Amino acid sequence: MEKRKKEKLEQKIVQHLLEQKIEKVFIICPVRNLTPEEDKEIKAYIGMLESKGIKVHYPPRDTNQNDSIGLRICSDNKKALRESDRIDIYLNSSSSGTLFDFGMAFAFEKPIYLINRDDLKPTDGKSFVNVLLALDELYKKKYNNSL
């Protein structure tokens, strides 16, 4: 995304979060197979939110990843998801943890925003990508497409 367009979008995101009194955002993203490029992009996004006073739960940083089974990680993320006002997702469909956390966000009926929406293309037929794109559109419509 071109730099100026990205800066404008970031301003709209922050303005929207402040207008909607969204104080806590949970970031769903890959943890184990996070690429350096994804990590850089997500951290820049988090930095933008945190610089405006938004509290962000970022699992690679904020969830203790030392768990031989993964059940405690899932429980910790469930608690943080429940306490969040909105869920922002960086989708890498090869991440099973991302899909698991998305299921919890869906069950909690949390508003969902796709961080990397421009990278996602609808698929033919049913898919998690199509579900996420549809939920992202519903969220945009609810807030007059302000994002």
C-alpha positions in Angstrom: 0.0 0.0 0.0 1.4 3.4 -0.9 2.7 5.3 2.1 0.3 8.3 2.0 -2.8 6.1 1.5 -1.6 3.9 4.4 -1.1 7.0 6.7 -4.6 8.2 5.8 -6.1 4.8 6.6 -4.3 4.7 9.9 -5.7 8.1 10.9 -9.2 6.9 10.0 -8.7 3.7 12.1 -7.5 5.6 15.2 -10.3 8.2 14.8 -12.9 5.4 14.5 -11.5 3.6 17.6 -11.6 6.8 19.7 -15.1 7.8 18.5 -16.4 4.3 19.3 -14.7 4.4 22.7 -12.7 1.2 21.8 -10.0 1.0 24.4 -8.8 -2.6 24.1 -7.9 -4.4 20.9 -6.9 -8.1 20.6 -4.6 -8.9 17.7 -5.2 -12.3 16.1 -2.2 -13.3 14.1 0.3 -16.1 13.5 2.7 -16.8 16.4 4.8 -19.9 15.6 5.2 -19.3 11.8 5.1 -15.5 11.9 7.3 -14.3 9.0 9.7 -11.3 9.6 7.6 -9.2 7.1 4.4 -10.0 8.9 6.0 -9.3 12.3 7.2 -5.9 11.0 3.8 -5.0 9.6 1.9 -6.1 12.7 4.3 -4.3 15.1 3.9 -1.1 13.1 0.2 -1.4 13.3 0.3 -2.0 17.0 2.7 0.9 17.5 0.2 3.2 15.8 -2.6 2.0 18.1 -0.6 2.2 21.3 0.7 5.6 20.4 -2.9 6.8 20.6 -3.5 5.2 24.0 -5.3 2.0 22.7 -4.4 -1.0 24.8 -3.4 -3.9 22.6 -3.1 -7.6 23.4 -0.5 -9.1 21.0 -0.1 -12.8 21.7 3.5 -13.2 20.6 4.3 -10.5 23.2 1.5 -10.6 25.7 0.6 -14.3 26.0 3.2 -16.6 27.6 4.0 -19.0 24.9 5.7 -21.6 27.2 3.1 -24.3 27.1 3.9 -27.8 26.0 0.3 -28.6 25.1 -1.2 -25.2 24.2 -4.3 -25.4 26.4 -3.2 -22.7 28.8 -2.3 -20.4 25.8 -5.8 -20.9 24.4 -7.3 -20.2 27.8 -5.2 -17.0 28.3 -6.1 -15.8 24.8 -9.8 -16.6 25.5 -9.7 -14.3 28.6 -8.0 -11.5 26.7 -10.4 -11.9 23.7 -13.4 -11.7 26.0 -12.0 -8.5 27.7 -11.3 -6.8 24.3 -13.6 -4.3 22.6 -12.6 -5.3 19.1 -10.6 -8.0 17.4 -8.1 -7.0 14.7 -7.0 -9.9 12.6 -3.9 -10.4 10.5 -4.8 -13.4 8.5 -2.3 -16.0 7.4 -4.6 -18.9 6.6 -1.8 -21.5 7.3 -1.9 -20.5 11.0 -4.2 -22.9 12.9 -4.0 -20.8 16.0 -5.3 -17.8 14.1 -8.3 -19.8 13.0 -8.9 -21.1 16.5 -8.8 -17.6 18.0 -11.1 -16.3 15.2 -13.6 -19.0 16.3 -13.6 -17.6 19.8 -13.9 -14.0 18.6 -16.9 -15.1 16.5 -18.5 -16.9 19.4 -18.0 -13.8 21.6 -19.7 -11.7 18.8 -16.8 -9.3 18.8 -16.4 -6.7 16.1 -13.8 -7.8 13.7 -11.4 -5.7 11.6 -9.0 -7.2 9.0 -5.5 -5.6 9.2 -4.4 -7.1 5.9 -7.7 -7.0 4.1 -6.0 -5.8 0.8 -3.9 -9.0 0.8 -7.0 -11.3 0.9 -8.9 -12.5 -2.1 -12.3 -14.1 -2.0 -12.3 -17.8 -2.8 -14.9 -19.8 -4.7 -17.2 -21.4 -2.3 -17.1 -21.6 1.5 -13.9 -20.6 3.3 -12.6 -18.8 6.4 -11.3 -16.0 4.1 -14.8 -15.4 2.7 -16.3 -15.5 6.3 -13.7 -12.9 7.5 -14.2 -10.7 4.5 -18.0 -10.8 5.0 -17.6 -10.0 8.7 -15.2 -7.1 7.9 -17.8 -5.7 5.5 -20.6 -6.0 8.1 -18.4 -4.1 10.5 -17.7 -1.4 8.0 -21.4 -1.0 7.1 -22.3 -0.8 10.8 -20.0 2.2 11.1 -20.9 3.8 7.8 -17.9 2.4 6.0 -15.7 4.8 7.9 -12.7 2.4 7.7 
